[in-house]
Amino acid sequence: MSEVRVNNIVDYGGKGAPTFDNGAVISGVSSLGNQAKIGSNVTITSGGINVSGVTTAATLSGNLTGDVKAGFLTATSAVIGSGVTINSGGLNITGVMTATTFEGSGASMTGVAMTIAPLAYNPDVGDSSVGLQPGIGVTFDHRILAGSGNITLSIATNAGAAGTFVEAFGVGSSVTIAGRKLVFTPTSNLTALETYHVGIPAGAVTNTSGDVSLEATNWTFQARDYNYQYWSWGSNYYGPLGHNNRTDYSSPVQVPGTNWSKIHKTFPNEISTVSAGKDDGTLWTLGYNGYGQLGQNNVVNYSSPVQVPGTTWSDAVLTRSIAWIATKTDGTLWAWGRGYYGQTGLNNNISYSSPVQIGSSTDWATGRFKIAGDSPSAARAIKTDGTLWAWGYNNNGTLGQNQAASMQISSPVQIPGTTWRSIGGSNVCFGIKTDGTLWGWGGTWSGSLGLNVGGPGYASARSSPTQIPGTNWANIAGGTNCTVATKTDGTLWAWGVNAKGNLGLNDTIARSSPTQIPGTNWDTENFFIGETYGGAIKTDGTLWSWGYNSSGQLGQNTSSTNVSYSSPVQIPGTTWSYTSSVSSSAAAALKAI
């Protein structure tokens, strides 16, 4: 079929099984029908060929140029032969292109997994909010294929290594691989408060070429029973302790109910607004409500928990300027409360007293440390692809846009990078990547950025992420110009302002670099630091606090409240989980029944 030109045919289906080769030129054809064959030396011109509805084999070979249009190549066994050239404008596919084999070296290909690495863990590294029968999995940075070998689940040793064997999961049998995700589920319930180790051996999964194996991957998490009691203590001026009064308490007092599942991260400020979740996916708020931040469609304060509409809430965080940012299990992102500086991310400066969805995206990551409320009026969130987004007021570069000047951005904008795993912060911002590196940006007041710089001012502010030494960071939380973070080995670190012993380092000396708080068995997910005090849980379920005790917020049942403890002191009990500040001088935690 020499020098044949086929132009603007609406449907070639039903006209036999055409073969085009020997210099044929094809453009503007809507459908070639079944069994179409495009042979050697064929030119597909600009405007190209839409191969739609081809249900059997189509063969493409020879020298092709021009466009094969997006999403239309649907043959069951398409073959792209040798010597094929697809020029600029190329092979556009909107979706996932799947094939059983790729031939050739692939040396000039981009976006193909020549190496693969874990992007996100489920449960997260050190996670302690896991049900007793979780689906365990890893999301990788590229599509993966099943290799061979057994993934192992074991009891973790104190050092985080594999200890007593629990169960093996054979790749190709009890392990599910779909796209970039690998998932398996234990056959028996896990043990509450036990820390588990997962090991994926090299060769268990491979890249799409089948010739590069994943390096061995290991991580730990702690199983917890979701049936928790809610306890709170400290200052109760606006009723944030949930006891239907405004009485201060210097020891933990139980809030009614027994099916609490988490306490959400609250920025430690004087305006006491609290949020907590239950195991049925409901979200509850209490305390001060001057800007509608309790989500009740009013501005009434509440001293007992009240439900926010909805039953599929995942996690929430309060910004310092009184706006809640929350995720649902469907991957949507929501906001309400004060919006003066665009911190609700809704492309305006309006305050809302009920939840409003941010954009239409459904790929926001759910889980603790996936969203963060920053000072003075900013927020951040991670998407499932590992990208990090920020919005609100850019004080000293807190939005990470390489601009230190004050400005407002009222809709999410991306911060550079694609492998973010965990975020936190206060007057400054921090993020942890999947390789365990820690990054910070914003002001450096009294060393709060952890970069061994900073004094009484913000002269050394960073407006782009800057790495802080270390490679095994797990999670991070911020107070007012002070920060605490955990490493995957169970150590706890602090830096920044320390006037009241709020770093837990047995002194009142400020630190501009991470300094270890004594101990190696800290829960890597359950800790906080407030304005002048902090708290953390150990893997044995004990709860510890330190810093200023102005209103009994250290939970020490002492009548001498206006004192400080510069080293961690234990709060009675051994089954604590999920702890957080609820104001500048109050705290809360969950206790397993």
C-alpha positions as CSV (number, residue, x, y, z in Angstrom):
1,M,0.0,0.0,0.0
2,S,2.4,2.6,-1.3
3,E,1.9,6.4,-0.7
4,V,-1.6,5.9,0.7
5,R,-3.0,8.9,2.6
6,V,-5.9,8.2,4.9
7,N,-7.4,11.5,6.2
8,N,-10.4,12.3,8.4
9,I,-12.1,9.0,8.4
10,V,-14.6,8.9,11.3
11,D,-14.7,5.1,11.6
12,Y,-12.7,2.5,9.8
13,G,-14.3,-0.3,11.9
14,G,-16.2,-2.9,9.9
15,K,-14.2,-2.3,6.7
16,G,-12.1,-5.3,6.9
17,A,-8.7,-5.6,8.5
18,P,-6.7,-2.8,6.9
19,T,-2.9,-2.9,6.7
20,F,-0.9,0.3,6.3
21,D,2.8,0.2,5.4
22,N,5.3,1.2,2.7
23,G,5.0,5.0,3.2
24,A,1.3,5.2,4.1
25,V,0.3,8.5,5.8
26,I,-2.5,8.4,8.4
27,S,-4.1,11.3,10.1
28,G,-7.4,12.1,11.8
29,V,-8.7,8.6,11.9
30,S,-11.1,8.1,14.8
31,S,-11.2,4.3,14.7
32,L,-9.3,1.6,12.8
33,G,-11.5,-1.2,14.0
34,N,-10.4,-4.7,15.0
35,Q,-7.3,-6.4,13.7
36,A,-5.8,-3.2,12.3
37,K,-2.1,-3.6,11.3
38,I,0.2,-0.7,11.0
39,G,3.4,-1.9,9.3
40,S,6.8,-0.5,8.4
41,N,7.6,3.0,7.2
42,V,4.2,4.4,8.2
43,T,3.9,8.1,9.2
44,I,1.2,9.1,11.7
45,T,0.9,12.9,11.3
46,S,0.1,15.7,13.7
47,G,-3.5,15.3,14.8
48,G,-2.6,11.7,14.7
49,I,-4.5,8.5,15.0
50,N,-7.0,7.6,17.7
51,V,-6.9,3.9,18.1
52,S,-10.2,3.6,20.0
53,G,-12.1,0.4,20.8
54,V,-9.4,-2.0,19.4
55,T,-10.2,-5.1,21.4
56,T,-7.7,-7.5,19.7
57,A,-4.1,-7.3,18.7
58,A,-2.8,-4.3,16.9
59,T,0.8,-4.4,15.6
60,L,2.9,-1.2,15.5
61,S,6.2,-1.6,13.8
62,G,8.6,0.3,11.6
63,N,9.2,4.1,11.8
64,L,6.3,5.9,13.4
65,T,6.1,9.7,13.8
66,G,3.6,12.0,15.3
67,D,0.9,11.4,17.9
68,V,-0.8,8.3,19.2
69,K,-3.5,10.0,21.2
70,A,-4.0,9.9,24.9
71,G,-5.7,6.9,26.5
72,F,-6.9,5.3,23.2
73,L,-4.4,2.4,22.7
74,T,-6.4,-0.4,24.3
75,A,-5.4,-3.5,22.4
76,T,-5.2,-6.7,24.5
77,S,-1.8,-7.6,23.2
78,A,-0.3,-4.6,21.5
79,V,3.2,-5.0,20.1
80,I,5.6,-2.2,19.4
81,G,8.2,-3.6,17.1
82,S,11.9,-2.8,16.5
83,G,12.9,0.5,14.9
84,V,9.9,2.4,16.0
85,T,10.3,6.1,16.6
86,I,7.7,8.2,18.4
87,N,8.6,11.9,18.0
88,S,7.9,14.9,20.1
89,G,4.3,15.0,21.1
90,G,4.7,11.3,21.3
91,L,2.8,8.5,22.9
92,N,0.5,10.3,25.3
93,I,-1.2,8.0,27.9
94,T,-3.4,9.5,30.6
95,G,-3.7,6.7,33.1
96,V,-1.6,3.6,33.7
97,M,0.2,1.9,30.8
98,T,0.5,-1.8,31.6
99,A,2.4,-4.5,29.7
100,T,3.9,-7.8,30.6
101,T,7.3,-7.2,29.0
102,F,9.5,-4.4,27.8
103,E,12.1,-5.2,25.2
104,G,15.4,-3.4,24.7
105,S,17.8,-1.7,27.1
106,G,15.5,1.2,28.0
107,A,18.7,3.3,28.4
108,S,17.0,6.4,26.9
109,M,13.7,6.0,28.8
110,T,12.7,8.3,31.7
111,G,10.1,7.7,34.4
112,V,10.7,3.9,34.3
113,A,11.6,2.2,37.5
114,M,15.3,1.4,37.2
115,T,15.5,1.6,40.9
116,I,12.7,1.4,43.5
117,A,12.4,2.5,47.0
118,P,9.7,2.7,49.7
119,L,7.7,5.9,49.6
120,A,5.3,5.4,52.5
121,Y,4.6,2.8,55.1
122,N,1.3,1.6,56.5
123,P,1.5,1.6,59.5
124,D,4.0,4.4,59.6
125,V,7.4,3.8,61.1
126,G,6.9,3.7,64.9
127,D,3.1,4.1,64.5
128,S,1.2,3.3,67.7
129,S,-2.3,4.0,66.4
130,V,-2.7,0.6,64.7
131,G,-5.7,-1.7,65.2
132,L,-5.1,-5.3,66.3
133,Q,-5.7,-6.6,62.8
134,P,-4.2,-4.1,60.4
135,G,-3.6,-4.3,56.7
136,I,0.2,-3.9,56.5
137,G,1.7,-2.4,53.4
138,V,4.2,-0.3,51.6
139,T,3.8,2.2,48.8
140,F,6.9,2.4,46.5
141,D,8.1,5.2,44.3
142,H,7.5,3.2,41.1
143,R,5.3,0.4,40.0
144,I,6.5,-3.0,41.3
145,L,6.2,-6.6,40.3
146,A,6.2,-9.7,42.5
147,G,9.6,-11.3,43.0
148,S,10.1,-14.2,45.4
149,G,10.7,-14.8,49.1
150,N,8.9,-14.3,52.4
151,I,8.0,-11.1,54.1
152,T,8.3,-11.7,57.9
153,L,6.4,-10.2,60.8
154,S,8.2,-10.5,64.1
155,I,8.2,-9.1,67.6
156,A,10.7,-6.2,67.6
157,T,13.6,-6.2,70.0
158,N,14.4,-3.1,72.1
159,A,16.9,-2.0,69.4
160,G,14.1,-2.3,66.7
161,A,15.5,-5.4,65.1
162,A,13.5,-8.6,64.3
163,G,13.0,-10.7,67.5
164,T,10.5,-13.6,68.0
165,F,9.0,-14.8,64.7
166,V,5.2,-14.3,64.3
167,E,4.3,-15.1,60.7
168,A,5.6,-15.3,57.1
169,F,3.8,-14.0,54.0
170,G,4.8,-15.5,50.7
171,V,5.2,-13.2,47.8
172,G,2.9,-14.5,45.1
173,S,0.5,-16.1,47.5
174,S,-0.5,-14.2,50.7
175,V,0.9,-10.8,49.5
176,T,-1.1,-8.6,47.2
177,I,0.8,-6.4,44.8
178,A,-1.2,-3.7,42.8
179,G,0.6,-0.9,41.0
180,R,3.0,0.7,43.5
181,K,1.4,-1.0,46.6
182,L,2.3,-4.1,48.5
183,V,-0.2,-5.3,51.1
184,F,-0.6,-8.3,53.4
185,T,-2.8,-9.0,56.5
186,P,-1.9,-11.1,59.5
187,T,-4.1,-14.1,60.0
188,S,-4.4,-13.5,63.7
189,N,-4.9,-10.4,65.8
190,L,-1.8,-8.6,67.0
191,T,-1.2,-8.1,70.7
192,A,-2.0,-4.7,72.1
193,L,1.0,-2.6,73.2
194,E,3.4,-5.0,71.4
195,T,6.0,-3.5,68.9
196,Y,6.3,-5.4,65.7
197,H,9.1,-5.6,63.1
198,V,8.4,-6.1,59.4
199,G,11.1,-7.3,57.1
200,I,11.0,-7.4,53.3
201,P,14.0,-9.2,51.8
202,A,15.8,-8.2,48.7
203,G,14.2,-9.9,45.7
204,A,10.7,-9.9,47.1
205,V,9.7,-7.3,44.7
206,T,11.3,-6.0,41.5
207,N,11.0,-3.1,39.1
208,T,9.0,-3.4,35.9
209,S,12.0,-4.5,33.9
210,G,12.4,-7.4,36.3
211,D,16.2,-6.9,36.6
212,V,16.6,-4.7,39.7
213,S,15.6,-6.0,43.2
214,L,14.5,-3.9,46.1
215,E,17.1,-3.4,48.8
216,A,16.0,-5.0,52.1
217,T,13.4,-2.9,53.9
218,N,12.6,-3.0,57.6
219,W,10.4,-1.0,59.9
220,T,8.5,-1.2,63.2
221,F,5.1,-0.2,64.6
222,Q,3.2,-0.7,67.8
223,A,-0.2,-2.3,67.9
224,R,-2.9,-0.7,70.1
225,D,-6.5,-1.4,71.0
226,Y,-8.7,1.4,69.8
227,N,-10.9,1.2,72.9
228,Y,-9.5,4.1,74.9
229,Q,-10.5,6.4,77.8
230,Y,-9.9,10.1,77.4
231,W,-8.1,11.9,80.3
232,S,-7.2,15.6,80.7
233,W,-5.6,17.9,83.3
234,G,-4.3,21.5,83.8
235,S,-5.9,24.9,83.1
236,N,-9.6,24.8,82.2
237,Y,-10.4,28.4,81.7
238,Y,-12.5,27.9,78.5
239,G,-13.5,24.3,79.4
240,P,-11.1,22.5,77.1
241,L,-10.6,19.6,79.5
242,G,-14.1,18.4,78.7
243,H,-15.4,18.0,82.3
244,N,-18.5,20.3,81.8
245,N,-16.9,22.9,84.1
246,R,-14.1,25.4,84.2
247,T,-12.2,23.9,87.1
248,D,-8.4,23.3,86.9
249,Y,-7.0,19.8,87.7
250,S,-3.5,18.9,88.6
251,S,-4.0,15.1,88.0
252,P,-5.6,13.3,85.0
253,V,-9.4,13.2,85.2
254,Q,-11.5,11.1,82.8
255,V,-13.7,12.6,80.1
256,P,-17.0,10.6,79.6
257,G,-16.9,7.8,77.0
258,T,-14.7,4.7,76.3
259,N,-14.3,4.5,72.5
260,W,-12.0,7.4,71.9
261,S,-9.3,6.6,69.3
262,K,-7.0,9.7,69.1
263,I,-6.4,13.2,70.4
264,H,-5.6,15.6,67.5
265,K,-2.6,17.9,67.5
266,T,-3.4,21.3,69.0
267,F,-1.1,24.3,68.7
268,P,-0.2,25.3,72.3
269,N,-1.6,28.8,72.7
270,E,-3.8,30.6,75.3
271,I,-7.0,30.1,73.2
272,S,-8.0,26.5,74.3
273,T,-9.6,24.6,71.4
274,V,-9.4,20.8,71.4
275,S,-10.3,18.0,68.9
276,A,-10.5,14.3,69.4
277,G,-11.7,11.3,67.4
278,K,-13.6,8.1,68.1
279,D,-13.2,4.7,66.6
280,D,-16.4,5.1,64.6
281,G,-14.8,7.9,62.5
282,T,-16.6,10.7,64.3
283,L,-14.8,14.0,65.2
284,W,-15.4,15.9,68.5
285,T,-14.4,19.4,69.6
286,L,-14.6,21.5,72.7
287,G,-13.3,24.6,74.4
288,Y,-13.1,28.2,73.0
289,N,-15.1,28.9,69.8
290,G,-14.7,32.6,69.1
291,Y,-14.1,32.0,65.3
292,G,-16.3,29.0,64.8
293,Q,-13.3,26.7,65.1
294,L,-15.4,24.0,66.9
295,G,-17.3,23.4,63.6
296,Q,-20.7,23.7,65.2
297,N,-22.0,26.5,62.9
298,N,-21.9,28.9,65.8
299,V,-19.5,30.8,68.1
300,V,-20.5,29.2,71.4
301,N,-17.9,27.8,73.8
302,Y,-18.4,24.2,74.9
303,S,-16.9,22.6,78.1
304,S,-18.0,19.0,77.0
305,P,-17.3,17.4,73.6
306,V,-19.6,18.1,70.7
307,Q,-19.6,16.3,67.4
308,V,-18.5,17.8,64.1
309,P,-20.8,16.6,61.3
310,G,-19.5,13.5,59.5
311,T,-18.4,9.9,60.3
312,T,-15.3,9.4,58.1
313,W,-12.8,11.7,59.7
314,S,-9.2,10.6,59.8
315,D,-7.0,13.2,61.5
316,A,-7.0,16.9,62.3
317,V,-4.6,19.7,63.4
318,L,-5.1,23.2,64.8
319,T,-3.1,26.1,63.4
320,R,-1.9,28.7,65.9
321,S,-4.3,31.2,64.5
322,I,-7.3,29.0,65.3
323,A,-8.2,27.2,62.1
324,W,-8.7,23.4,62.0
325,I,-7.3,21.4,59.0
326,A,-8.6,17.9,58.8
327,T,-8.5,14.8,56.5
328,K,-11.2,12.2,55.8
329,T,-10.6,8.6,55.0
330,D,-11.5,9.2,51.4
331,G,-8.4,11.4,51.0
332,T,-10.3,14.8,51.0
333,L,-9.0,17.8,52.9
334,W,-11.2,20.1,55.0
335,A,-10.9,23.4,57.0
336,W,-12.9,25.6,59.3
337,G,-12.3,28.4,61.8
338,R,-10.4,31.6,61.5
339,G,-9.4,32.5,57.9
340,Y,-7.9,36.0,58.3
341,Y,-4.6,35.1,56.6
342,G,-5.8,32.4,54.2
343,Q,-4.9,29.7,56.6
344,T,-8.0,27.7,55.8
345,G,-6.7,27.2,52.2
346,L,-10.0,28.1,50.7
347,N,-8.7,30.9,48.5
348,N,-10.1,33.7,50.7
349,N,-9.8,35.3,54.1
350,I,-13.2,34.2,55.4
351,S,-13.8,32.4,58.7
352,Y,-16.0,29.3,58.6
353,S,-18.0,27.8,61.5
354,S,-18.6,24.5,59.6
355,P,-16.1,22.2,57.7
356,V,-15.5,23.3,54.0
357,Q,-13.5,21.1,51.6
358,I,-10.2,22.4,50.3
359,G,-10.3,21.9,46.5
360,S,-11.5,18.7,44.9
361,S,-8.4,16.5,45.4
362,T,-8.9,13.1,46.9
363,D,-5.2,12.2,47.2
364,W,-4.3,13.9,50.5
365,A,-2.5,11.5,52.8
366,T,-4.4,10.4,55.9
367,G,-2.8,9.7,59.3
368,R,-1.0,11.4,62.1
369,F,1.9,13.8,61.1
370,K,0.5,14.1,57.6
371,I,-0.9,17.6,58.2
372,A,0.5,20.4,60.3
373,G,-0.6,23.8,61.7
374,D,2.2,26.3,61.7
375,S,2.7,29.8,63.1
376,P,1.6,32.4,62.9
377,S,-1.2,31.5,60.4
378,A,-0.1,28.8,58.1
379,A,-0.8,25.1,57.4
380,R,0.8,22.2,55.5
381,A,-0.3,18.8,54.2
382,I,1.2,15.8,52.4
383,K,-0.3,14.1,49.4
384,T,-0.1,10.3,48.8
385,D,2.5,10.9,46.1
386,G,4.9,12.3,48.8
387,T,4.5,16.0,47.7
388,L,4.2,18.7,50.4
389,W,1.8,21.7,50.1
390,A,1.5,24.9,52.2
391,W,-0.8,27.9,52.5
392,G,-1.5,30.8,54.7
393,Y,0.8,33.6,56.0
394,N,4.4,33.4,54.9
395,N,6.1,34.8,58.1
396,N,10.0,34.4,57.7
397,G,9.6,31.9,54.9
398,T,7.3,29.4,56.6
399,L,5.6,28.5,53.3
400,G,8.9,27.2,51.9
401,Q,8.6,29.1,48.7
402,N,12.2,30.6,48.8
403,Q,10.7,34.0,49.8
404,A,11.3,35.4,53.2
405,A,9.0,38.4,52.7
406,S,5.6,38.4,54.5
407,M,2.8,37.5,52.1
408,Q,-0.4,35.5,52.0
409,I,-1.1,32.5,49.9
410,S,-4.7,31.3,50.5
411,S,-4.6,28.1,48.4
412,P,-2.2,25.2,48.6
413,V,1.2,25.6,46.8
414,Q,3.8,22.9,46.5
415,I,7.0,23.0,48.5
416,P,9.9,21.4,46.5
417,G,10.4,17.6,46.9
418,T,8.4,14.4,46.3
419,T,9.4,12.1,49.2
420,W,8.0,13.8,52.3
421,R,6.7,11.4,54.9
422,S,6.1,13.4,58.1
423,I,5.6,17.0,59.1
424,G,5.3,19.2,62.2
425,G,6.3,22.6,63.5
426,S,5.4,25.7,65.4
427,N,7.0,29.1,64.8
428,V,9.1,27.2,62.4
429,C,8.3,24.3,60.0
430,F,9.8,20.8,59.8
431,G,9.5,17.9,57.4
432,I,10.9,14.4,57.4
433,K,11.5,12.5,54.1
434,T,11.3,8.8,53.4
435,D,15.0,8.5,53.7
436,G,14.8,9.6,57.4
437,T,16.4,13.1,56.7
438,L,15.0,16.1,58.6
439,W,14.5,19.5,57.0
440,G,13.5,22.8,58.6
441,W,12.6,26.3,57.4
442,G,11.2,29.6,58.9
443,G,12.6,31.7,61.7
444,T,15.5,30.7,64.0
445,W,14.6,32.4,67.3
446,S,16.9,31.0,70.0
447,G,18.0,28.2,67.8
448,S,14.5,26.8,67.3
449,L,15.3,25.7,63.7
450,G,17.9,23.3,65.0
451,L,20.6,24.4,62.6
452,N,23.1,25.6,65.2
453,V,22.2,29.2,64.4
454,G,19.9,31.8,65.8
455,G,19.7,34.2,68.7
456,P,17.1,36.8,69.8
457,G,15.7,37.4,66.3
458,Y,15.1,36.0,62.9
459,A,18.1,37.2,61.0
460,S,19.0,33.6,60.0
461,A,15.6,32.6,58.8
462,R,15.4,30.0,56.0
463,S,12.7,30.3,53.3
464,S,13.4,26.9,51.7
465,P,13.9,23.5,53.4
466,T,17.4,23.2,54.9
467,Q,18.7,19.8,56.2
468,I,19.2,19.2,59.9
469,P,21.9,16.6,60.6
470,G,20.8,12.9,61.0
471,T,19.2,10.3,58.8
472,N,16.9,8.2,61.0
473,W,14.3,10.8,62.2
474,A,10.8,9.4,62.7
475,N,8.4,12.3,63.7
476,I,8.5,15.8,64.9
477,A,6.3,18.3,66.9
478,G,6.7,22.0,67.8
479,G,5.8,24.4,70.6
480,T,6.5,28.1,70.9
481,N,10.1,28.4,69.7
482,C,11.0,24.9,70.9
483,T,10.8,21.5,69.2
484,V,10.9,17.8,70.1
485,A,11.4,14.9,67.6
486,T,11.9,11.2,67.7
487,K,14.3,8.9,65.9
488,T,13.5,5.4,64.7
489,D,15.7,4.0,67.4
490,G,13.3,5.2,70.1
491,T,15.4,8.2,71.2
492,L,13.8,11.6,71.9
493,W,15.5,14.9,71.0
494,A,14.8,18.6,71.8
495,W,16.0,22.1,70.9
496,G,15.1,25.8,71.1
497,V,13.9,28.0,74.0
498,N,14.3,26.3,77.4
499,A,13.6,29.0,80.0
500,K,11.3,26.8,82.1
501,G,13.1,23.5,81.5
502,N,10.7,22.8,78.7
503,L,13.3,20.8,76.7
504,G,13.5,18.1,79.4
505,L,17.3,18.3,79.5
506,N,17.8,18.9,83.3
507,D,18.7,22.6,82.8
508,T,17.3,25.8,81.4
509,I,19.8,26.4,78.7
510,A,18.6,27.0,75.1
511,R,19.8,24.7,72.4
512,S,20.3,25.5,68.7
513,S,21.0,21.9,67.7
514,P,19.1,18.7,68.5
515,T,20.0,17.4,72.0
516,Q,18.9,14.0,73.3
517,I,16.5,13.6,76.2
518,P,17.6,10.6,78.3
519,G,16.1,7.2,77.4
520,T,15.9,5.0,74.3
521,N,12.4,3.5,74.5
522,W,10.3,6.6,73.7
523,D,7.2,6.0,71.6
524,T,8.1,7.5,68.2
525,E,4.7,8.9,67.6
526,N,3.2,10.0,70.9
527,F,4.8,13.1,72.3
528,F,4.3,16.9,72.2
529,I,5.9,20.1,73.4
530,G,3.8,23.1,74.5
531,E,4.7,26.7,75.1
532,T,6.7,26.0,78.3
533,Y,6.2,22.3,78.9
534,G,6.3,18.9,77.2
535,G,5.2,15.3,77.4
536,A,5.9,11.9,75.9
537,I,4.9,8.3,76.2
538,K,7.3,5.3,76.3
539,T,6.8,2.0,74.6
540,D,5.9,0.4,78.0
541,G,2.8,2.7,78.1
542,T,4.2,5.1,80.8
543,L,3.5,8.8,80.4
544,W,6.1,11.5,81.3
545,S,6.0,15.3,81.5
546,W,8.5,18.1,82.1
547,G,8.7,21.9,82.1
548,Y,6.5,24.6,83.8
549,N,3.6,23.5,86.0
550,S,1.8,26.8,86.3
551,S,-1.7,25.2,86.3
552,G,-1.1,21.6,87.0
553,Q,-0.4,20.7,83.4
554,L,2.4,18.3,84.3
555,G,-0.2,16.0,86.1
556,Q,1.8,15.7,89.3
557,N,-1.1,16.2,91.7
558,T,0.9,18.9,93.5
559,S,-0.6,21.9,95.3
560,S,2.6,23.8,94.4
561,T,1.6,24.3,90.8
562,N,3.9,27.2,90.0
563,V,7.0,25.2,89.8
564,S,9.2,23.7,87.0
565,Y,10.6,20.2,86.3
566,S,13.6,20.3,83.9
567,S,13.7,16.5,83.5
568,P,10.8,14.1,82.7
569,V,8.7,13.0,85.7
570,Q,6.2,10.1,85.4
571,I,2.4,10.6,85.5
572,P,0.8,7.5,87.2
573,G,-0.4,4.7,84.9
574,T,1.1,2.2,82.4
575,T,-1.4,2.0,79.5
576,W,-1.2,5.6,78.1
577,S,-1.4,6.4,74.4
578,Y,-2.0,9.6,72.2
579,T,-0.9,12.6,74.3
580,S,-1.1,16.2,73.3
581,S,-1.2,19.7,74.7
582,V,-4.7,21.3,74.6
583,S,-3.6,24.9,75.5
584,S,-0.5,26.7,76.8
585,S,-1.2,25.1,80.2
586,A,-3.2,22.0,79.8
587,A,-2.7,18.5,78.4
588,A,-4.6,15.3,77.6
589,A,-3.9,11.6,76.8
590,L,-5.8,8.4,76.1
591,K,-5.5,5.4,78.3
592,A,-6.1,1.8,77.1
593,I,-8.8,-0.1,79.0
